[in-house]
Amino acid sequence: MIYVKVSSAVYPTEDSEKVIKAISSLFTDIELKKEATETTGAETGTFPSFFLSGEGGIEILQTFHRLIRREEIIDSVRNKAFSKGLSSDGLSVRFSLNKQAAFVGVPSVPAQEEPLGSIEVTIGASSQEEMERLFEWLLPLTEEGKPVVEVEMDYVEQN
């Protein structure tokens, strides 16, 4: 089973509706919940006012899947995010996406930590084989930016 969690800090200087739009632009039908922070100093803009997070299964990744193909950035996402963010046990991957680019529907992996934080994505699988199938579906091998072979989403959650 594939598990996806998407979250982002919302700072006092940010419009929370814009952060919601940024996340929703990349992730299909995600229901976001507001989570309070217990950090003092939020009034200065140094700490987040709250967090937005949502979770679900592989279906949340459908829009992201389509957008990385439209932008022809499969290799970039694989190399910048997935390869570096894969856990040592191979059962999860964690990566960041730029909020501003996401707001206009473009997935972009930031080169460094961003001042107002990023959209944080964690994807988990119940087995290494399932994670490998997720990679084949989401980030297949490419030639000139185009997938060599496309597999269907239901291929990922086969037992």
TACORNOR-V93300 format. One record per helix or strand of 3 or more residues. SS is the DSSP state (H for helix, E for strand). FROM is the first residue (numbers start at 1). TO is the last residue. If there is no record, write none. Layout:
[[SS/FROM/TO] [SS/FROM/TO]]
This chain:
[[E/3/11] [H/16/26] [E/33/36] [H/42/44] [E/48/56] [H/58/70] [H/74/85] [E/92/97] [H/99/103] [E/119/124] [H/128/138] [H/153/155]]
